Amino acid sequence: MGKEVNKKLSIYSGHDTNVAPMLTFLNITNADCVMKKYRNQTVVGNCAEPVPFASSIQFELHRRDNGVEGGASAYFVKVKYNGDYYLLCDSNSYECDFNDFASRIRAQLVDFDKECGNK
């Protein structure tokens, strides 16, 4: 005890009621794209299927081997849903700079105490 541990893997469990909102939160799917798929219309960008049994979302944190590029942090994030990578951070890339990813997540978080007027 007392030594710092470098985690390689953390696992959390949830239900479809946790996974489905996370997919929308990450812009991996939305109601419009699912409706277009249902109508056999063209879908551009991310459009994951509704959450089947035993679904998973994997968040991968990677370190850039070549150091920092163009002001980016040394780390980037990739997200895999049911075995497939998805585009992140409003770009055409499966990689999102860690600082950008964290900023986007923070911007969507809700302070429920503030919203409900709790002290």
C-alpha positions as CSV (number, residue, x, y, z in Angstrom):
1,M,0.0,0.0,0.0
2,G,1.0,3.6,-0.4
3,K,2.6,3.1,-3.8
4,E,1.0,4.8,-6.8
5,V,-0.4,2.3,-9.3
6,N,-0.5,2.8,-13.0
7,K,-3.9,1.6,-14.1
8,K,-4.1,-0.2,-17.4
9,L,-7.8,-1.0,-17.3
10,S,-10.9,0.2,-15.4
11,I,-14.2,-1.5,-15.9
12,Y,-17.6,-0.1,-15.0
13,S,-21.0,-1.8,-15.5
14,G,-24.3,-0.3,-16.4
15,H,-27.5,-0.8,-18.3
16,D,-28.9,0.2,-21.7
17,T,-30.4,3.2,-19.9
18,N,-26.8,4.3,-19.2
19,V,-25.4,3.4,-22.6
20,A,-28.0,5.0,-24.8
21,P,-27.6,8.5,-23.4
22,M,-23.8,8.2,-23.4
23,L,-24.0,7.5,-27.2
24,T,-26.0,10.7,-27.7
25,F,-23.7,12.6,-25.3
26,L,-20.7,11.6,-27.4
27,N,-22.4,12.3,-30.7
28,I,-22.2,8.6,-31.7
29,T,-25.9,8.4,-32.5
30,N,-29.1,10.5,-32.5
31,A,-32.7,10.1,-33.3
32,D,-32.4,11.7,-36.8
33,C,-29.8,9.3,-38.0
34,V,-31.6,6.2,-36.7
35,M,-34.8,7.4,-38.4
36,K,-32.9,7.8,-41.7
37,K,-31.4,4.3,-41.4
38,Y,-34.9,2.9,-40.7
39,R,-36.2,4.7,-43.9
40,N,-33.1,3.4,-45.9
41,Q,-31.9,7.0,-46.4
42,T,-28.3,8.1,-46.6
43,V,-26.6,8.7,-43.3
44,V,-23.4,10.7,-43.0
45,G,-21.1,10.5,-40.0
46,N,-21.8,8.6,-36.8
47,C,-25.0,6.6,-36.5
48,A,-24.8,3.7,-34.1
49,E,-27.6,1.2,-33.9
50,P,-29.8,1.2,-30.8
51,V,-28.4,-0.5,-27.8
52,P,-28.5,-4.3,-28.1
53,F,-28.0,-6.8,-25.2
54,A,-24.4,-6.9,-23.8
55,S,-23.3,-3.6,-25.5
56,S,-20.1,-1.9,-24.4
57,I,-18.5,1.5,-24.7
58,Q,-14.7,1.5,-24.4
59,F,-12.8,4.7,-23.8
60,E,-9.1,4.4,-24.8
61,L,-6.5,6.9,-23.7
62,H,-3.4,6.9,-25.9
63,R,-0.1,8.7,-25.7
64,R,1.4,10.2,-28.8
65,D,4.8,8.6,-29.6
66,N,6.2,11.6,-31.5
67,G,5.6,14.0,-28.7
68,V,3.3,17.0,-28.9
69,E,2.1,18.1,-32.4
70,G,0.6,21.5,-33.2
71,G,-0.1,22.5,-29.7
72,A,-2.0,19.3,-29.0
73,S,-1.6,17.5,-25.7
74,A,0.6,14.4,-25.6
75,Y,-2.6,12.3,-25.2
76,F,-5.6,11.5,-27.3
77,V,-8.9,9.6,-26.8
78,K,-10.6,7.0,-29.0
79,V,-14.1,5.6,-28.3
80,K,-15.2,2.1,-29.4
81,Y,-18.8,1.1,-29.2
82,N,-19.6,-2.6,-29.7
83,G,-16.3,-3.2,-31.4
84,D,-16.3,-0.2,-33.8
85,Y,-14.5,3.1,-33.5
86,Y,-16.5,6.3,-34.0
87,L,-15.6,9.8,-35.1
88,L,-15.0,12.2,-32.2
89,C,-14.9,15.9,-31.5
90,D,-16.8,17.0,-34.6
91,S,-13.9,15.8,-36.9
92,N,-13.3,13.1,-39.5
93,S,-11.0,11.4,-37.1
94,Y,-11.3,8.5,-34.6
95,E,-8.9,10.4,-32.4
96,C,-9.6,13.4,-30.2
97,D,-7.0,15.4,-28.4
98,F,-7.5,14.7,-24.7
99,N,-7.8,18.3,-23.7
100,D,-10.4,18.9,-26.4
101,F,-12.3,15.8,-25.3
102,A,-12.3,16.7,-21.6
103,S,-13.4,20.3,-22.4
104,R,-16.3,19.0,-24.5
105,I,-17.4,16.6,-21.7
106,R,-17.2,19.3,-19.1
107,A,-19.3,21.7,-21.3
108,Q,-22.1,19.1,-21.3
109,L,-22.2,18.3,-17.6
110,V,-25.1,19.7,-15.6
111,D,-24.8,21.0,-12.0
112,F,-28.1,19.5,-10.7
113,D,-27.9,21.4,-7.4
114,K,-27.6,24.7,-9.2
115,E,-30.4,23.8,-11.7
116,C,-32.7,22.7,-8.9
117,G,-32.0,25.7,-6.7
118,N,-30.5,23.5,-4.0
119,K,-28.1,25.1,-1.5
